[in-house]
Amino acid sequence: MSSGVAKVLAGLISQAHTIPLDGRGLIAAMQALALDTIAAVALPFVLLILAAIAGNIVQHRLVWSAEQLKPKLSKISPAAGFKRLFSKIAVANFVKGLVKLGLIGAVMAGLLWPKRGELDGLVDMDPAAILALTKTLSLEMLGTVVAILFVVALADYLFQYRQWYERQKMSVRELKEEFKQTEGDPAIKAKIRQLRQSRMRKRMMAAVPKASVIVTNPTHYAIALQYERGMNAPVCLAKGIDNIALKIREVAAEHRIPVVENPPLARALHATVEIDDEVPPEHYKAVAEVIGYVMRLRGAVRN
């Protein structure tokens, strides 16, 4: 940009005697000078703009939204303004700015201090030599500042990414709300499950009087089986452990249903047979022995 502007100004100086000094001529000359200057700096300036945009795209994709243009009272609220001004992010940005200024200032001082003798002698130097020295010092300072800012930008990028990552985390309350929305309220689900279990127990107890035999453990397990002629296999009407098993035995006692103690069979049936399902084939023999025993017992009572 400096080289382009220098060429424009050099041409202006070399052709100064040809520039008309009347009103229209001077305006036309100034317009031509402005256009030449813009043409000299346009391309580098566009490259700087593209570099600035690319720096943001590297960190985050472009988002086209009119959300920020919507009027919001919080934007003019003093309380919200103070909250933003003294927030953790604002304080962190302020500290980062101080660190950048202090670091760059210290490096500049360290770079220029050894050349203080040359800088003192600028007043006696030829203008052409001053320009050369100024260019050399400017390039040195520019290179140093760019190197420092590269390190600072890298650290800032990591810091910003960490802040963004922390903001993505959900609080315990947000997790609970999301779980309620996706899976349902745990309290309601537990209540529904409790009602279903209660209804299932009532239906199961209502079916116990139809049982042909109760297989027990003798106290921890109870399985109510029904078998009638013509059935493919005995059917499990009810099953349970501990308190439910005790209730099954009480109902069986009220309706005089035979109770047979067979711990291995009771545990096996409880683990493999669901309510209203037939006994699996691997237990046919053991169940048949129990059913046969009950039938023989009933026959003996009748006789």
LUMVO-156382 format. One record per residue (C-alpha): x, y, z; residue in three letters. Coordinates in steps of 0.5 Angstrom, whole numbers, plus 500, padded with zeros to 3 digits. Layout:
REM residues N
+-----+-----+-----+------+
:  c1 :  c2 :  c3 : code :
+-----+-----+-----+------+
:   X :   Y :   Z :  Ala :
...
+-----+-----+-----+------+
END
This chain:
REM residues 303
+-----+-----+-----+------+
:  c1 :  c2 :  c3 : code :
+-----+-----+-----+------+
: 500 : 500 : 500 :  Met :
: 506 : 505 : 502 :  Ser :
: 509 : 503 : 495 :  Ser :
: 503 : 504 : 491 :  Gly :
: 501 : 511 : 495 :  Val :
: 509 : 513 : 494 :  Ala :
: 508 : 512 : 486 :  Lys :
: 502 : 516 : 486 :  Val :
: 505 : 522 : 490 :  Leu :
: 512 : 522 : 486 :  Ala :
: 508 : 522 : 479 :  Gly :
: 504 : 528 : 483 :  Leu :
: 510 : 532 : 484 :  Ile :
: 514 : 531 : 478 :  Ser :
: 508 : 533 : 474 :  Gln :
: 506 : 539 : 479 :  Ala :
: 507 : 544 : 474 :  His :
: 502 : 541 : 469 :  Thr :
: 496 : 541 : 474 :  Ile :
: 491 : 547 : 473 :  Pro :
: 490 : 552 : 479 :  Leu :
: 483 : 554 : 476 :  Asp :
: 477 : 551 : 480 :  Gly :
: 475 : 546 : 475 :  Arg :
: 482 : 544 : 474 :  Gly :
: 484 : 543 : 481 :  Leu :
: 478 : 539 : 483 :  Ile :
: 479 : 534 : 477 :  Ala :
: 486 : 534 : 479 :  Ala :
: 484 : 532 : 486 :  Met :
: 479 : 527 : 484 :  Gln :
: 484 : 523 : 479 :  Ala :
: 489 : 523 : 485 :  Leu :
: 484 : 520 : 490 :  Ala :
: 482 : 515 : 485 :  Leu :
: 489 : 513 : 484 :  Asp :
: 490 : 513 : 491 :  Thr :
: 484 : 508 : 492 :  Ile :
: 487 : 504 : 486 :  Ala :
: 493 : 503 : 490 :  Ala :
: 491 : 501 : 497 :  Val :
: 484 : 497 : 494 :  Ala :
: 487 : 491 : 493 :  Leu :
: 492 : 490 : 500 :  Pro :
: 486 : 493 : 504 :  Phe :
: 481 : 488 : 501 :  Val :
: 486 : 482 : 502 :  Leu :
: 486 : 485 : 510 :  Leu :
: 479 : 485 : 510 :  Ile :
: 479 : 477 : 507 :  Leu :
: 484 : 476 : 512 :  Ala :
: 480 : 478 : 518 :  Ala :
: 474 : 474 : 516 :  Ile :
: 478 : 468 : 515 :  Ala :
: 480 : 469 : 522 :  Gly :
: 473 : 469 : 524 :  Asn :
: 471 : 463 : 520 :  Ile :
: 477 : 459 : 522 :  Val :
: 474 : 459 : 529 :  Gln :
: 467 : 459 : 528 :  His :
: 462 : 458 : 521 :  Arg :
: 458 : 464 : 519 :  Leu :
: 451 : 465 : 522 :  Val :
: 446 : 469 : 518 :  Trp :
: 441 : 471 : 523 :  Ser :
: 437 : 477 : 524 :  Ala :
: 437 : 476 : 531 :  Glu :
: 441 : 481 : 534 :  Gln :
: 437 : 486 : 530 :  Leu :
: 431 : 485 : 534 :  Lys :
: 430 : 490 : 539 :  Pro :
: 431 : 488 : 546 :  Lys :
: 430 : 492 : 553 :  Leu :
: 436 : 488 : 556 :  Ser :
: 440 : 492 : 551 :  Lys :
: 438 : 499 : 554 :  Ile :
: 438 : 496 : 561 :  Ser :
: 443 : 499 : 566 :  Pro :
: 443 : 493 : 570 :  Ala :
: 444 : 488 : 564 :  Ala :
: 449 : 493 : 562 :  Gly :
: 453 : 493 : 568 :  Phe :
: 452 : 485 : 569 :  Lys :
: 456 : 484 : 562 :  Arg :
: 461 : 490 : 564 :  Leu :
: 463 : 486 : 570 :  Phe :
: 462 : 479 : 568 :  Ser :
: 467 : 474 : 568 :  Lys :
: 468 : 474 : 560 :  Ile :
: 469 : 482 : 560 :  Ala :
: 474 : 481 : 566 :  Val :
: 478 : 476 : 562 :  Ala :
: 478 : 480 : 556 :  Asn :
: 480 : 486 : 560 :  Phe :
: 486 : 482 : 563 :  Val :
: 488 : 480 : 556 :  Lys :
: 488 : 487 : 553 :  Gly :
: 492 : 489 : 559 :  Leu :
: 497 : 483 : 558 :  Val :
: 497 : 484 : 550 :  Lys :
: 499 : 492 : 551 :  Leu :
: 504 : 490 : 557 :  Gly :
: 507 : 485 : 553 :  Leu :
: 508 : 489 : 546 :  Ile :
: 510 : 495 : 550 :  Gly :
: 515 : 491 : 553 :  Ala :
: 518 : 488 : 547 :  Val :
: 518 : 495 : 543 :  Met :
: 522 : 498 : 549 :  Ala :
: 527 : 492 : 549 :  Gly :
: 527 : 493 : 541 :  Leu :
: 528 : 501 : 541 :  Leu :
: 532 : 502 : 547 :  Trp :
: 539 : 499 : 544 :  Pro :
: 537 : 504 : 538 :  Lys :
: 536 : 510 : 542 :  Arg :
: 543 : 513 : 540 :  Gly :
: 541 : 513 : 532 :  Glu :
: 534 : 515 : 534 :  Leu :
: 537 : 521 : 537 :  Asp :
: 541 : 523 : 531 :  Gly :
: 535 : 523 : 526 :  Leu :
: 535 : 531 : 527 :  Val :
: 541 : 531 : 524 :  Asp :
: 540 : 526 : 518 :  Met :
: 538 : 527 : 511 :  Asp :
: 531 : 526 : 510 :  Pro :
: 532 : 520 : 505 :  Ala :
: 536 : 516 : 510 :  Ala :
: 531 : 518 : 516 :  Ile :
: 526 : 514 : 511 :  Leu :
: 530 : 508 : 510 :  Ala :
: 532 : 508 : 518 :  Leu :
: 524 : 509 : 519 :  Thr :
: 522 : 503 : 514 :  Lys :
: 527 : 498 : 517 :  Thr :
: 525 : 500 : 524 :  Leu :
: 518 : 499 : 522 :  Ser :
: 519 : 492 : 519 :  Leu :
: 522 : 490 : 525 :  Glu :
: 517 : 492 : 530 :  Met :
: 512 : 489 : 525 :  Leu :
: 515 : 483 : 525 :  Gly :
: 516 : 482 : 532 :  Thr :
: 509 : 484 : 534 :  Val :
: 506 : 479 : 529 :  Val :
: 510 : 474 : 532 :  Ala :
: 507 : 476 : 539 :  Ile :
: 500 : 477 : 537 :  Leu :
: 501 : 470 : 534 :  Phe :
: 502 : 467 : 540 :  Val :
: 497 : 471 : 544 :  Val :
: 492 : 469 : 539 :  Ala :
: 493 : 462 : 540 :  Leu :
: 493 : 462 : 547 :  Ala :
: 486 : 466 : 546 :  Asp :
: 483 : 461 : 542 :  Tyr :
: 485 : 455 : 547 :  Leu :
: 481 : 460 : 552 :  Phe :
: 475 : 462 : 548 :  Gln :
: 474 : 454 : 546 :  Tyr :
: 475 : 452 : 553 :  Arg :
: 470 : 458 : 555 :  Gln :
: 465 : 455 : 549 :  Trp :
: 466 : 448 : 551 :  Tyr :
: 464 : 450 : 559 :  Glu :
: 458 : 454 : 556 :  Arg :
: 455 : 448 : 552 :  Gln :
: 455 : 444 : 559 :  Lys :
: 448 : 443 : 562 :  Met :
: 447 : 444 : 569 :  Ser :
: 443 : 439 : 573 :  Val :
: 437 : 442 : 573 :  Arg :
: 437 : 442 : 565 :  Glu :
: 439 : 435 : 565 :  Leu :
: 433 : 433 : 569 :  Lys :
: 428 : 438 : 565 :  Glu :
: 431 : 434 : 558 :  Glu :
: 430 : 427 : 561 :  Phe :
: 423 : 429 : 563 :  Lys :
: 422 : 431 : 556 :  Gln :
: 425 : 425 : 553 :  Thr :
: 424 : 420 : 557 :  Glu :
: 418 : 423 : 562 :  Gly :
: 418 : 425 : 569 :  Asp :
: 421 : 419 : 573 :  Pro :
: 416 : 420 : 579 :  Ala :
: 410 : 419 : 574 :  Ile :
: 413 : 413 : 571 :  Lys :
: 414 : 410 : 578 :  Ala :
: 407 : 412 : 580 :  Lys :
: 405 : 408 : 573 :  Ile :
: 409 : 402 : 574 :  Arg :
: 407 : 402 : 581 :  Gln :
: 399 : 402 : 579 :  Leu :
: 401 : 397 : 574 :  Arg :
: 404 : 392 : 579 :  Gln :
: 398 : 393 : 584 :  Ser :
: 393 : 391 : 578 :  Arg :
: 398 : 385 : 576 :  Met :
: 398 : 383 : 583 :  Arg :
: 390 : 384 : 584 :  Lys :
: 389 : 380 : 577 :  Arg :
: 394 : 375 : 579 :  Met :
: 391 : 374 : 586 :  Met :
: 384 : 373 : 583 :  Ala :
: 387 : 367 : 579 :  Ala :
: 390 : 363 : 584 :  Val :
: 383 : 360 : 586 :  Pro :
: 383 : 357 : 579 :  Lys :
: 390 : 354 : 580 :  Ala :
: 391 : 346 : 581 :  Ser :
: 397 : 346 : 585 :  Val :
: 402 : 351 : 589 :  Ile :
: 409 : 349 : 588 :  Val :
: 413 : 353 : 594 :  Thr :
: 420 : 353 : 596 :  Asn :
: 417 : 353 : 602 :  Pro :
: 417 : 360 : 604 :  Thr :
: 420 : 364 : 599 :  His :
: 417 : 362 : 593 :  Tyr :
: 410 : 360 : 591 :  Ala :
: 408 : 358 : 584 :  Ile :
: 401 : 357 : 582 :  Ala :
: 400 : 352 : 576 :  Leu :
: 393 : 350 : 573 :  Gln :
: 392 : 344 : 569 :  Tyr :
: 386 : 341 : 566 :  Glu :
: 385 : 335 : 561 :  Arg :
: 386 : 337 : 554 :  Gly :
: 391 : 343 : 556 :  Met :
: 398 : 342 : 552 :  Asn :
: 401 : 344 : 558 :  Ala :
: 400 : 347 : 565 :  Pro :
: 399 : 354 : 565 :  Val :
: 402 : 359 : 571 :  Cys :
: 397 : 363 : 574 :  Leu :
: 401 : 367 : 579 :  Ala :
: 408 : 367 : 582 :  Lys :
: 412 : 371 : 587 :  Gly :
: 417 : 371 : 593 :  Ile :
: 417 : 373 : 600 :  Asp :
: 410 : 377 : 601 :  Asn :
: 407 : 375 : 595 :  Ile :
: 409 : 368 : 596 :  Ala :
: 406 : 368 : 603 :  Leu :
: 399 : 372 : 600 :  Lys :
: 399 : 366 : 594 :  Ile :
: 399 : 361 : 600 :  Arg :
: 394 : 364 : 604 :  Glu :
: 389 : 364 : 598 :  Val :
: 391 : 357 : 597 :  Ala :
: 389 : 355 : 604 :  Ala :
: 382 : 359 : 603 :  Glu :
: 380 : 355 : 597 :  His :
: 383 : 348 : 599 :  Arg :
: 388 : 348 : 594 :  Ile :
: 394 : 343 : 595 :  Pro :
: 401 : 346 : 596 :  Val :
: 407 : 342 : 594 :  Val :
: 414 : 343 : 597 :  Glu :
: 419 : 343 : 591 :  Asn :
: 425 : 348 : 592 :  Pro :
: 429 : 347 : 586 :  Pro :
: 422 : 346 : 581 :  Leu :
: 419 : 353 : 585 :  Ala :
: 426 : 357 : 583 :  Arg :
: 426 : 354 : 576 :  Ala :
: 419 : 356 : 575 :  Leu :
: 420 : 363 : 578 :  His :
: 426 : 364 : 573 :  Ala :
: 423 : 361 : 567 :  Thr :
: 416 : 362 : 567 :  Val :
: 412 : 368 : 566 :  Glu :
: 404 : 369 : 568 :  Ile :
: 399 : 366 : 563 :  Asp :
: 405 : 362 : 560 :  Asp :
: 405 : 355 : 559 :  Glu :
: 411 : 351 : 563 :  Val :
: 417 : 350 : 558 :  Pro :
: 418 : 343 : 556 :  Pro :
: 425 : 342 : 560 :  Glu :
: 420 : 342 : 566 :  His :
: 415 : 338 : 564 :  Tyr :
: 417 : 332 : 567 :  Lys :
: 418 : 335 : 574 :  Ala :
: 411 : 338 : 573 :  Val :
: 408 : 332 : 571 :  Ala :
: 410 : 329 : 577 :  Glu :
: 407 : 334 : 582 :  Val :
: 400 : 334 : 578 :  Ile :
: 400 : 327 : 578 :  Gly :
: 401 : 327 : 586 :  Tyr :
: 396 : 332 : 586 :  Val :
: 391 : 328 : 582 :  Met :
: 392 : 321 : 586 :  Arg :
: 391 : 325 : 592 :  Leu :
: 385 : 328 : 590 :  Arg :
: 383 : 321 : 588 :  Gly :
: 385 : 318 : 595 :  Ala :
: 381 : 323 : 598 :  Val :
: 374 : 322 : 594 :  Arg :
: 375 : 314 : 595 :  Asn :
+-----+-----+-----+------+
END
